[in-house]
C-alpha cells in the first residue's frame, strides 16, 4: 500500500495589506482557506495550468462570449461603414460575418483571460 505524501515544507511571502485582502477575497470566492488557495495556484502555475477553480470558464460561457465578440465586430464594422456613407453588398456582409466567425472563440478566450487578470490585481492598481 502506497502512503500519501505528507506536506512538510513551507513557502512564505510578504504582502501589502491590499495584496493580502485581494488574495483572501479570491480564496473566499473559491470556498478555500487562504493557504489552500495559494498552494493550489502555485502548484498549478508550476505545472503550466490554471488553478482548479479557474481551470476554464464553462463552455457555455465561452460560447456566449464568442458570439458576443463576433456580433460586436460585425456591428462596429457595419456602423462604421454606414457612418461614412458606404453601403454593404451581400458579399461584403458575408465577408464580415466570416471574418468575425473565424477567430471569435480565440478573441473571447483572450477577453475572459484579461478579465480574470484584472480581478487578480490588488485594488488601486488599475
C-alpha positions as CSV (number, residue, x, y, z in Angstrom):
1,X,0.0,0.0,0.0
2,X,1.4,3.4,-1.0
3,X,1.3,6.1,1.6
4,X,0.2,9.6,0.5
5,X,2.8,12.4,0.5
6,X,2.9,14.5,3.6
7,X,3.4,18.2,3.2
8,X,6.4,19.1,5.3
9,X,7.8,22.2,3.6
10,X,6.8,25.8,3.9
11,X,6.8,28.8,1.5
12,X,6.0,32.3,2.6
13,X,5.8,35.8,1.1
14,X,5.4,39.3,2.4
15,X,2.4,41.2,1.1
16,X,0.9,44.6,1.4
17,X,-2.4,44.9,3.2
18,X,-4.2,45.4,-0.2
19,X,-2.5,42.4,-1.8
20,X,-3.4,40.2,1.2
21,X,-7.0,41.4,1.1
22,X,-7.2,40.7,-2.6
23,X,-5.8,37.1,-2.2
24,X,-8.1,36.5,0.7
25,X,-11.1,37.5,-1.4
26,X,-10.1,35.2,-4.2
27,X,-9.7,32.3,-1.7
28,X,-13.1,33.0,-0.1
29,X,-14.7,33.2,-3.5
30,X,-13.3,29.7,-4.1
31,X,-14.6,28.4,-0.7
32,X,-11.0,27.7,0.4
33,X,-8.6,28.8,3.1
34,X,-6.0,31.3,2.0
35,X,-3.2,28.8,2.3
36,X,-5.1,26.1,0.4
37,X,-5.9,28.5,-2.4
38,X,-2.3,29.8,-2.6
39,X,-0.9,26.3,-2.7
40,X,-3.3,25.4,-5.5
41,X,-2.5,28.5,-7.5
42,X,1.3,28.0,-7.1
43,X,1.2,24.3,-8.0
44,X,-1.0,24.9,-11.0
45,X,1.4,27.6,-12.2
46,X,4.3,25.3,-11.7
47,X,2.6,22.7,-13.9
48,X,1.6,25.3,-16.5
49,X,-2.1,25.0,-15.7
50,X,-4.8,27.3,-14.4
51,X,-5.9,26.6,-10.8
52,X,-8.8,24.1,-10.5
53,X,-11.3,26.8,-9.6
54,X,-10.2,28.7,-12.7
55,X,-9.4,25.8,-14.9
56,X,-11.6,27.2,-17.6
57,X,-14.8,29.1,-17.9
58,X,-17.6,26.9,-18.7
59,X,-18.1,26.0,-22.4
60,X,-21.5,27.7,-22.3
61,X,-19.9,31.0,-21.1
62,X,-17.2,30.7,-23.7
63,X,-19.8,30.1,-26.5
64,X,-21.9,33.1,-25.4
65,X,-18.8,35.3,-25.1
66,X,-17.6,34.2,-28.6
67,X,-21.0,35.1,-30.1
68,X,-20.9,38.5,-28.4
69,X,-17.4,39.1,-29.7
70,X,-18.4,38.2,-33.2
71,X,-21.6,40.3,-33.1
72,X,-19.7,43.3,-31.7
73,X,-17.1,43.0,-34.6
74,X,-19.8,42.8,-37.2
75,X,-21.9,45.6,-35.7
76,X,-19.0,48.0,-35.4
77,X,-17.9,47.4,-39.0
78,X,-21.4,47.9,-40.3
79,X,-22.0,51.1,-38.3
80,X,-18.6,52.5,-39.3
81,X,-19.3,52.0,-42.9
82,X,-22.8,53.5,-42.6
83,X,-21.4,56.5,-40.8
84,X,-19.1,57.0,-43.7
85,X,-21.9,56.8,-46.2
86,X,-21.0,53.4,-47.5
87,X,-23.4,50.6,-48.3
88,X,-22.7,46.9,-48.0
89,X,-23.3,44.3,-50.6
90,X,-24.4,40.8,-49.6
91,X,-21.0,39.5,-50.5
92,X,-19.3,42.2,-48.3
93,X,-21.6,41.4,-45.4
94,X,-20.8,37.7,-45.7
95,X,-17.1,38.5,-45.6
96,X,-17.6,40.5,-42.4
97,X,-19.5,37.5,-40.9
98,X,-16.9,35.0,-42.0
99,X,-14.0,37.1,-40.6
100,X,-15.9,37.6,-37.3
101,X,-16.6,33.9,-37.0
102,X,-13.0,32.8,-37.9
103,X,-11.4,33.9,-34.6
104,X,-14.4,34.6,-32.3
105,X,-13.5,31.8,-29.8
106,X,-9.9,32.9,-29.6
107,X,-10.9,36.6,-29.0
108,X,-13.5,35.5,-26.4
109,X,-10.9,33.5,-24.5
110,X,-8.4,36.4,-24.6
111,X,-11.1,38.8,-23.2
112,X,-12.1,36.3,-20.5
113,X,-8.4,35.9,-19.6
114,X,-8.0,39.7,-19.4
115,X,-11.0,40.0,-17.2
116,X,-9.6,37.3,-14.9
117,X,-6.2,39.1,-14.7
118,X,-7.9,42.3,-13.7
119,X,-9.8,40.5,-10.9
120,X,-6.5,39.2,-9.6
121,X,-4.9,42.7,-9.4
122,X,-4.7,44.3,-6.0
123,X,-7.2,47.1,-5.5
124,X,-6.0,50.5,-6.7
125,X,-3.8,49.2,-9.5
126,X,-6.0,49.9,-12.5
